[in-house]
Amino acid sequence: MKKVYEEFEERFDNLNEHRSQNGLPILPKPSVAAMRRQIRKLSPYHVDAGRKGIAYAQKKYAYVQGKHNPEWPLQVVEIDEWKVSLHTILKGTGVWETLGISAREKLDKEVGRLQLSAAIDVRTKCILAMQLAPTATAELAISTLKMAMSDKSDFAAAAGCDTPWDMKGRISMVRVDNGSAYVARNFSTAAIDAGVAVDYAVAGAPYLRGSIERVFGTYHTGVIPHFDGRTFTNVVEKGDYDAENLASLTIEQLGLALVRWVVDVYHNTAHEGLGGQTPRNCWLELQKKIGVPLPPLEDEMRACFGTTVERHLRSEGIQLYCNKYQSTELQKIRRKFRTGLLSVRFNPDDLGHISVQTPLGWLKVPCTNQGMHGTPLEAHVANRQRMLARYGEEAAQSKEVVKKALADLRHLSDESRKRRNIVSPVLTAENLEKLDAHFSDDRLRIDEDFEGDVLGRDEIDDDDPDVDANCSQPSLEDALPFLGDDDDHDDDDYILED
C-alpha cells in the first residue's frame, strides 16, 4: 500500500502542477490513511486477479453447487493421474523385470518419478483403485476403471493390510478431465460397453473433480513424507535437499506402501467431507441402507476391459501365446462366415478363457489346456522363461519336460497373487508386440493331442444342416447387419452389442 501511495503522490503532484500552469485551483491531496481505506474496499477476487492472474482467481473463487453431490456409492467416481512427489528406484526390481514386456526399456534413468492413476468414490470418499506406471496412457486409465469395479482382496493381502479392500461394483458415472488418456476412443468405448457414463469436466477447472484432487494432496502430506527422496513445490522449500541421490524406495515398495496406507489408514480416518465419519464406515452404512450395484460379471469384464489383440480363426481354434482356445460355437462361426482377423480380448490375470468378437457378438471360448484356468499371464511367461533357461534346446525334444513344467503353473499363479502390486505393468500395443516376439520362439512349441472331435475344416461340411452347400460363405461384412439375430447358438456364451 505504501508503494501504491508513493506512485499516486507523484502522479497527483504532476496533476496539480499542470492545473496551476493552466490557472486552475490546486486539489487537496488525499492522505495515506484515505488511500489505505480505498484499497481495503477492493474485492478479494480483483486483488488476486491483479496479483496472481485471472486464471488463479477463477480457480480460487469457483464454486460447485451442492445439488450435484451423489447420494449413493458408485453414483459418481472421479479418476485422475498424479505425478508422485517421490523419487523411486526404477530398475532392478522384480515387477519390471517380470514378463520381459514391461515399460522398463523406456526408462533411461535408475531414479525417477511415476504416475499414479487413482479412482475415488465421491459419495463415500473411498479409494476404489490405484495403478502406478511410468506415463499416463489410455491403457492405464482403462486398467484403473476396471480395478475400481473389481475385487481388490489380493492387493490388500499382498500389502499386509488388516482391513479389507472390498469396495467394488458397477459405476454409474465416471468423471474425468480432457487429458489425452481419457479422450482416447478406447477408454470411452470400454466405459460405455460396461454401462458406465463418461462425464468430461470443463478444461482448467480442477475444482469440478475436487475429491480426487484433494486426495492427491493427502497422499503428498500423509504418506510421502515417511520416505527419503520426496520432491518439493519450489526451490525455496527444497533448499539443499538432494531428492534423487537420497531415493531409497523401490517402485514395488512404493506400491505396497500406498496400498497399506490407503486401506488401513485413510479408509479408517475421520473425513471432514463426511462430517467426521470414516470412508469405510460410510461405505458400510450406505451399503446396508441403500445397497451397492453388483460388479460386472467376469465374462463382461473381459469383453469390455480385456487386452485386445487380433488373431486368425483356424481349425485348431485361436492360438494365443502358445495356448489354444477352442469350442463348437467358435467353429460354427468359422464354417458360416469368412472372418479373417478377429478381435480377441483376454484377461491378463486369468488365461483360462478369451472373448472373441464374432458377427453374432462376443463369444466366450475356453482354453484347451486346463492348467491355464486361473493362471495369470505373468506366471505363464515366467514359466516359459524358466523352461528356456533350464532346458534350452532339449525342451523341444521332450514333451514330458514341458508337461512337467506346465504342472508348476498353479504354484506360480498362487505366488503371483501373493505379491499382487499396483505397479504391475499395463499392457500396451508395444508391450503386446514384444510379447508376441517372446512366444514366437519354437523351441518350446508343442502340439498337444486334442481329446475330442475335430471341430472345423477349411471346406464346407455337406452334412452340416446349418450350412447350405449350394451357397457361398457370407463374408464378415455381410453378416454385420444381423448382429442381433437368434441362431442355433448358446445364448449364455454370447454378449450381444446394441
VENPERA-V103672 format. One record per residue. N is the residue number from 1. RES is the residue in one small letter. SS is DSSP state (hx for helix, st for strand, lp for the rest). Layout:
n: <N/N>
res: <RES/RES>
ss: <SS/SS>
//
This chain:
n: <1/2/3/4/5/6/7/8/9/10/11/12/13/14/15/16/17/18/19/20/21/22/23/24/25/26/27/28/29/30/31/32/33/34/35/36/37/38/39/40/41/42/43/44/45/46/47/48/49/50/51/52/53/54/55/56/57/58/59/60/61/62/63/64/65/66/67/68/69/70/71/72/73/74/75/76/77/78/79/80/81/82/83/84/85/86/87/88/89/90/91/92/93/94/95/96/97/98/99/100/101/102/103/104/105/106/107/108/109/110/111/112/113/114/115/116/117/118/119/120/121/122/123/124/125/126/127/128/129/130/131/132/133/134/135/136/137/138/139/140/141/142/143/144/145/146/147/148/149/150/151/152/153/154/155/156/157/158/159/160/161/162/163/164/165/166/167/168/169/170/171/172/173/174/175/176/177/178/179/180/181/182/183/184/185/186/187/188/189/190/191/192/193/194/195/196/197/198/199/200/201/202/203/204/205/206/207/208/209/210/211/212/213/214/215/216/217/218/219/220/221/222/223/224/225/226/227/228/229/230/231/232/233/234/235/236/237/238/239/240/241/242/243/244/245/246/247/248/249/250/251/252/253/254/255/256/257/258/259/260/261/262/263/264/265/266/267/268/269/270/271/272/273/274/275/276/277/278/279/280/281/282/283/284/285/286/287/288/289/290/291/292/293/294/295/296/297/298/299/300/301/302/303/304/305/306/307/308/309/310/311/312/313/314/315/316/317/318/319/320/321/322/323/324/325/326/327/328/329/330/331/332/333/334/335/336/337/338/339/340/341/342/343/344/345/346/347/348/349/350/351/352/353/354/355/356/357/358/359/360/361/362/363/364/365/366/367/368/369/370/371/372/373/374/375/376/377/378/379/380/381/382/383/384/385/386/387/388/389/390/391/392/393/394/395/396/397/398/399/400/401/402/403/404/405/406/407/408/409/410/411/412/413/414/415/416/417/418/419/420/421/422/423/424/425/426/427/428/429/430/431/432/433/434/435/436/437/438/439/440/441/442/443/444/445/446/447/448/449/450/451/452/453/454/455/456/457/458/459/460/461/462/463/464/465/466/467/468/469/470/471/472/473/474/475/476/477/478/479/480/481/482/483/484/485/486/487/488/489/490/491/492/493/494/495/496/497/498>
res: <m/k/k/v/y/e/e/f/e/e/r/f/d/n/l/n/e/h/r/s/q/n/g/l/p/i/l/p/k/p/s/v/a/a/m/r/r/q/i/r/k/l/s/p/y/h/v/d/a/g/r/k/g/i/a/y/a/q/k/k/y/a/y/v/q/g/k/h/n/p/e/w/p/l/q/v/v/e/i/d/e/w/k/v/s/l/h/t/i/l/k/g/t/g/v/w/e/t/l/g/i/s/a/r/e/k/l/d/k/e/v/g/r/l/q/l/s/a/a/i/d/v/r/t/k/c/i/l/a/m/q/l/a/p/t/a/t/a/e/l/a/i/s/t/l/k/m/a/m/s/d/k/s/d/f/a/a/a/a/g/c/d/t/p/w/d/m/k/g/r/i/s/m/v/r/v/d/n/g/s/a/y/v/a/r/n/f/s/t/a/a/i/d/a/g/v/a/v/d/y/a/v/a/g/a/p/y/l/r/g/s/i/e/r/v/f/g/t/y/h/t/g/v/i/p/h/f/d/g/r/t/f/t/n/v/v/e/k/g/d/y/d/a/e/n/l/a/s/l/t/i/e/q/l/g/l/a/l/v/r/w/v/v/d/v/y/h/n/t/a/h/e/g/l/g/g/q/t/p/r/n/c/w/l/e/l/q/k/k/i/g/v/p/l/p/p/l/e/d/e/m/r/a/c/f/g/t/t/v/e/r/h/l/r/s/e/g/i/q/l/y/c/n/k/y/q/s/t/e/l/q/k/i/r/r/k/f/r/t/g/l/l/s/v/r/f/n/p/d/d/l/g/h/i/s/v/q/t/p/l/g/w/l/k/v/p/c/t/n/q/g/m/h/g/t/p/l/e/a/h/v/a/n/r/q/r/m/l/a/r/y/g/e/e/a/a/q/s/k/e/v/v/k/k/a/l/a/d/l/r/h/l/s/d/e/s/r/k/r/r/n/i/v/s/p/v/l/t/a/e/n/l/e/k/l/d/a/h/f/s/d/d/r/l/r/i/d/e/d/f/e/g/d/v/l/g/r/d/e/i/d/d/d/d/p/d/v/d/a/n/c/s/q/p/s/l/e/d/a/l/p/f/l/g/d/d/d/d/h/d/d/d/d/y/i/l/e/d>
ss: <lp/hx/hx/hx/hx/hx/hx/hx/hx/hx/hx/hx/hx/hx/hx/hx/hx/hx/hx/hx/hx/lp/lp/lp/lp/lp/lp/lp/lp/lp/lp/hx/hx/hx/hx/hx/hx/hx/hx/hx/lp/lp/lp/hx/hx/hx/hx/hx/hx/hx/hx/hx/lp/hx/hx/hx/hx/hx/hx/hx/lp/lp/lp/lp/lp/hx/hx/hx/lp/lp/lp/lp/lp/lp/lp/lp/st/st/st/st/st/st/st/lp/lp/st/lp/st/st/lp/lp/lp/lp/hx/hx/hx/hx/hx/hx/hx/lp/lp/hx/hx/hx/hx/lp/lp/lp/lp/st/st/lp/lp/st/st/st/st/st/st/st/lp/lp/lp/lp/lp/st/st/st/st/st/st/st/lp/lp/lp/lp/hx/hx/hx/hx/hx/hx/hx/hx/hx/hx/hx/lp/lp/lp/lp/hx/hx/hx/hx/hx/hx/lp/lp/lp/lp/lp/lp/lp/lp/lp/lp/lp/lp/lp/lp/st/st/st/st/lp/lp/lp/hx/hx/hx/hx/lp/hx/hx/hx/hx/hx/hx/hx/hx/hx/lp/lp/lp/st/st/st/st/lp/lp/lp/lp/lp/hx/hx/hx/hx/hx/hx/hx/hx/hx/hx/hx/hx/hx/hx/hx/hx/hx/lp/hx/hx/hx/lp/lp/lp/st/lp/lp/lp/lp/hx/hx/hx/hx/lp/lp/lp/lp/hx/hx/hx/hx/lp/lp/lp/st/hx/hx/hx/hx/hx/hx/hx/hx/hx/hx/hx/hx/hx/hx/hx/hx/hx/hx/lp/st/lp/hx/hx/hx/lp/lp/lp/st/hx/hx/hx/hx/hx/hx/hx/hx/hx/hx/hx/lp/lp/lp/lp/lp/lp/lp/lp/hx/hx/hx/hx/hx/hx/hx/hx/lp/st/st/st/st/st/st/lp/st/lp/lp/st/st/st/st/lp/lp/st/st/st/lp/lp/hx/hx/hx/hx/hx/hx/hx/hx/hx/st/st/lp/lp/st/st/st/st/st/st/st/lp/lp/st/st/st/st/st/st/st/st/st/lp/lp/st/st/st/st/st/st/st/lp/lp/hx/hx/hx/lp/lp/lp/lp/hx/hx/hx/hx/hx/hx/hx/hx/hx/hx/hx/hx/hx/hx/hx/hx/hx/hx/hx/hx/hx/lp/hx/hx/hx/hx/hx/hx/hx/hx/lp/lp/hx/hx/hx/hx/hx/hx/hx/hx/hx/hx/lp/lp/lp/lp/lp/lp/lp/lp/lp/lp/hx/hx/hx/hx/hx/hx/hx/hx/hx/hx/lp/lp/lp/hx/hx/hx/lp/lp/lp/lp/lp/lp/lp/lp/lp/lp/lp/lp/lp/lp/lp/lp/lp/lp/lp/lp/lp/lp/lp/lp/lp/lp/lp/lp/lp/st/st/hx/hx/hx/hx/hx/hx/hx/lp/lp/lp/lp/lp/lp/lp/lp/hx/hx/hx/st/st/lp/lp/lp>
//
